[in-house]
Amino acid sequence: MLPKNLTHWLCAFGSSVVLYKYHSYVGTVVYCEGISMEPTVNHGDYLVVERISVLRGRIKKGDVVVAGQPRKSHNCSHVLKRIKALGEEQVTFWDEGHWRMATREIPADHIWLEGDNSVHSLDSRTYGPVPISHLEYRVLFRLWPLHQFGRLEPPKAIEASHPSTSRRPADSCADVVCLDAPAD
């Protein structure tokens, strides 16, 4: 029989290897900051995400995804948003710069991302269509808080964005932090 300390170290090492392999090839756990996905995802939530759907091109309208920051000038490294439209589809949204509804065709190999909290979200309405190559993960379920553990509830409907009565704050990007991100 192995000493208790050695058994604990072996279990910890084995768990680390499993987590590393999971992150590298399957997914990870992310911590969410910001309000742009409320009420679906709240500031401080932990989500389990996977990358197999993204790698195999099995994403669909309505999926909540993690993408690399499309807007290089912003301080978020990743964004958490919902896919509103896929390549070669049209999307209708409120164009805040021109104070009118606008329709835009999404180029092939791009997606349109929007936050569920449209009044407080920096998303494709600001930075335009996002290349599919920016996608990193698809959300599987909420891990924390425990009383909300489980699959994310879809919004009642994914509809055209409405005009906002207040300006969207610059820090409302709903960025995510990969907890076990490997060094590049």
HULINGI-V875812 format. One line per field, one symbol per residue. psi: psi as a letter, one per 30 degrees, with the letter a starting at -180 (. if undefined). Layout:
# HULINGI-V875812
psi->???
This chain:
# HULINGI-V875812
psi->kkleeeeeeeeeeeeeeeeeeeeefeaakkkkklgfgkfeklkfkkkkllfeeeegghllkfkklklkjfjfflfkflljlkjeklkglkkkljjeeghlklkkkklkgllkkklfiffhkjaffegakkkfffkelkkelkeklefgkakkkllekjlkklkkflkkkfghfhlljjehklk.
